[in-house]
Amino acid sequence: MPKTHYLPQHVLRHFHGKNLFEFHKATGQVSPRNIRKAAQEIDLYPERLERGLFEELDNYSALLFKETIYKQRYIALDLCEKQRLSEWLLLFAIRIPLNLERCEQQARHWNENPIEKITFVRKEMSSVMAQLAREQPERYAEAVEKMGESELHRILEERLTYEMLNRSVDGKPGFVQMHESGNHRKFAYHLYKMQWTWLWTHGDFIISDNPLCCWHTKLKKVGHGLSGRHLEMTIPLTKKVALYMHRRDVYPENAICNRVWTKNLNRRQIANGYEKLYGPSKEQLEKLLGIHPAAKGAL
C-alpha cells in the first residue's frame, strides 16, 4: 500500500538541524527521525487525490518556497501566489489523519441521525446569514429586496440541508468530491482574504502533526473554523519562518518574531498537535515540553 506524507518532505526538511527530531506523545520520547519516514501514513487518501491535487499543490508550494521563502529575507507574494498558497494551506485542515478520521465519523453520525444534521444546519443559518451580510452587503441587500429576508433564509436552509443530506456516508468520497469539483477554493478564500504577516525568528520554530493552528484571541486557546471575528491562523513553514494570518491592519508584511512570540507560537503547535512534534533540536523539544531536566520546575 502507498505511504502518504501528510507533512510534505520539503517542509520537514527545513526543520532539520543536525537531525530532525520527533516527539511522540504515546512514548513520551524525543528521538531522531528520517525525513522520508516522518509524518506519514499508509493508504491515507485515494490515490487519484494524492497523485492529483495534493501532488500538484505540494509541488507548487515547494517551487514557490524555493524562490520566495527559503532564499529570501523579505517575502512578498503577488495575489495569484497568495491564492494558490491559500489552497495548499487549506489542505492541512483535513489532510491530517485524525482530522480526516473525525470527518468520517461525523459523516457516519449524521447519516444515522439525519434529524440532528438538519437541526445543526438550522442553528448555523443565523451565522451564515450574518456572514453573508457582512462580507457581501450589496449582494445580500439585493437578495433581501427581491425576496425578503425570511424567504432568503428558507432558500439557503433548503440548499444547505439538501447538500448535507446527499453527501456520501464515507468522509473520503465527499472530501474527494469537494476538492475535485474545486469547491475547496471557497474555503481557501477565508485564508486568502486575511492579512498575512511573515514572522522571522532568531530562535527556532517547531512543527506539529496538525500545523495549521486556529487560535481564538479572546479565549486564548485553540479555536475552530476559518471565519470567526476572534480567530487567527498560524503555521510554521521553516524553523526560521512562520506565517501569521490575522485581521489586524497594524502588522507589516514581514516582522521579526521575538523570543516570547516564538515561544508562544511553539506552544500553539504543542496545543494543536495530536501525536507528534518535530524540531531541529532534541533539547529544544524537551524544554518546551517540560521533560528536559533543566526545564523541570521552570515552566
N, C-alpha and C positions, 0 to 999 in steps of 0.2 A: 504494500500500500504506500502511496506517496506521502512524504512528510512535508508539512507546511510550516513556514516561518511566520508566526503572527506578529513578530517584531522583525522587520526587514534586516537582512545581514548588513546592508550598507549603513544602517543606523547604529546597530550594535557595534560595528567596527570602530565607531567614533566615541565609544565609551570604554575603549581599551586603553589600559596603561601598559605595564609590563605584561599583564594578563587581563582578561575580562573575568571579573569575579561575580559569582551568583550567590545570593542568599535565598535559601529555600525554607519557607515557614514550617513545613512539615518536619524537617530535621533540626531547624534552628542553627544550621551550619552555613558558613561562608566558605566557598571553595572556587578554585579556578575553573573556567568553563570554556570549552572550544566554541568559537562563534558559530561554526557550522552546526553544532548540536544544541545551541542555546535557543530558548523561546520557540519551540516547535512542537507540533502535534501530528499524529498520524491520521490521515483521511479526515481532515477538519472541514474542508469545504468541497463542493462539487468541482471537478477538475475544470469544467468549462468556465467557471468563475475565477478559479485560482490562476488558470493559464490565460484568462481573458482580461477582465477589468483590473483585477488585483495586480497582475504582472505588468499591465500597461501603466497603471498609476505608480507602482513601485519603481519601474524603470524611468518614468518621467521625473519622479522626485529625486532619484539617485543622480540623474543628469543635472537637474536644477540645483541640487545641493552642491554638486561638484563645482558648478560655475558661479553660484551666487552666495554660498554659505561657507563651505569648507575652506576656501582660499581667500575669503574677503574679511575685512574689518568693519565694513558698513554694508548692511543688507537693505536693498530697495527693490521690491518686486513691482512689475507692471500689473495692470488689472487682470490680464489673461493668466499670468503666472499665479496670481493670488487665487483666482477662481479654481484653477486646476489643483493647486496645493490644498485648497479647502476640501475638494472631493477626496483627496488622498487622506487628509486628516480625519475626515468623517469615518473612513474605514475602521479606524481604531475603536470607534464606539461599538462596533458589532463584530469585528474580526477576532477579538479576544475570546478564547474558548469559553470562559464562564459567562461572558455576555451573550454569546451565541446560544449557550445552553439555556439561559434564562428566557431568551426569545422563544425557544422551542417549548419550554414549559408553559409560558404564558399563552402561546398559541393553542396548546393542548387543553389548557384550563378553560379558555374561552370557548373552545369548540364543545366542551362538555357542559358549559354554563352560558348559553347564548343570552339569557336574560341579563346576567351580570355584565356581559360585554356591551349590551345596549345601554344599560344603566351608566356604565363608565363613559360611553360616548356622550350621553345627555349631560352628565356632570361636566364634561370637558368643553361643551359647546360655549358656555359663557366666556371661558378664557380664549377660545378660538375667535369668537366674535370681537372681543376686546382687542385681540392682537391684529385682526383684520382692520379694525377701525384705526388702530394706532399706526400700522405700517403702510396701509393703502387707503388713506382717508378719502381721497376723491372717488376711488372705485367703490368704497363702502357707502359713501353718501349717495352716489348714483344708484346703487342697487337698492338701498332703503327707499329712495324716492320712487323708484319704479314699482316695487312690490311690497313695501312696508317691512318693518323690522321683524315682525313675527313670522311672516312668510319666508323671508330670507333665512331666518333661524331654522324653520322647518325643512327647507330645501337642503341646507348644509347638513343638518342632522340626518336626513334620509340618505344623502350621498355617503356620508362617513359611515353610517351604520351598515349600509349595503356593502361598502368596500370591506369592512372588517368581517362581516358575516361570510363573505365569499372568499376570504383568504384561506390558503391551504392549512390543514391541521399541523403539518410539519413545518417548523420555522424555516428550514433551509429553502424549500421551494419558494415560499413567499419572499424570503430575503433575496434569492436569486432573481426573481421576477422584478423586484423593486430596482435592483441595480442594472439588470439587462434592459429594462424599459427606460432607464435614465432618470427615474423618479428620485434617486438618491441626490441629484443635484438640487432639488428643492430644499432638502435638509442641509446640504453643504452651504447653501446661501446664508443660513444663520451664522455660520462661521465667517463667511466672506464679508458680511456687512459690519462685523465688529471691527474695532480699532486694533491694529496689530503692532505690538512693540517687541523688538528682538532684544533679548537680555543677554549681556555678556558678563561672565563671571571670571574672577581670578582664581576662584576655588575650583570645585568640580561638582557638576550635576550628576545625579544618578537617574536611572530609568526603571520603571516597574513593568510588570506584565499587563498593566492597564494604564498606559502612559497619558492618554488624553484625559486630564483631570478637570472635572467641572467643580468649581468652588463657589459656595454660597457666601458672599461677602458679608451679609448681615448676620447670618447664624455662625459664621466662622467654622464651617465644616464642609465636607464633600457633599455636593448637591447632585441634582439630576436634571436632564433636559438641555436645551440649547438656547432658548429664547427668553428665559426669565430676566426680569429687570435687575435682580441682585446676583446674577450668575456671571462668572468669568471663567475662561478656559486657560489652562497652561499645559505645555508639553515640552519636555527636554528633547532636543534633537541631536546634540553632541554633548560631551562632558563640559563644554565651554559655552554653549549657546542654547537658550530656551526661548520658546515663543509664548508670549503673553497676549491673550485675546480678551478685550475688555470694552467697556462703553464709556470710557473717560477720555476727554479731549486733551487732558493736561500732559499726557505722556508723549515723548518723542517717538520717532520710528525706531530708533536704536538707543539703548541705555545701558549703563554699567549696572550690574547686579551686585550689590554689596554683600558682605559676609552674612548679615542677618537675613536678607532676602533669599540668598542662595540656600541657607539652611531651611527657611520656610518652604521654599519650592520643593526641596528634597523631602521634607516631612509630608507634603501633599502627595508625593509619589508613594510614600510608605502607607499613607491612609487610603489611597485609591487602589493600591495594588492588591492582588488576590493571593498569589502563592510565591512569586519570585520578584527579586530586585537585582539589578545589575549595576556595576560601577567599576571604576578603574583601580580601586584600592580596597583590599580586604580590611585594613584598619579603618578607613573612612566608613564603610558599611557597618562595621561592628560598633563604631562610636555613635553613628546615627541611630542605630537600633538599640543602643544601651547594653550591648553584650560584650563590649571591649572592656578589659579590666580597668583601663584608665577612665572609662566613661561611667562605671557603676557609681551611683550615688550623686552623679553630677548633673543628671537630666531632670 
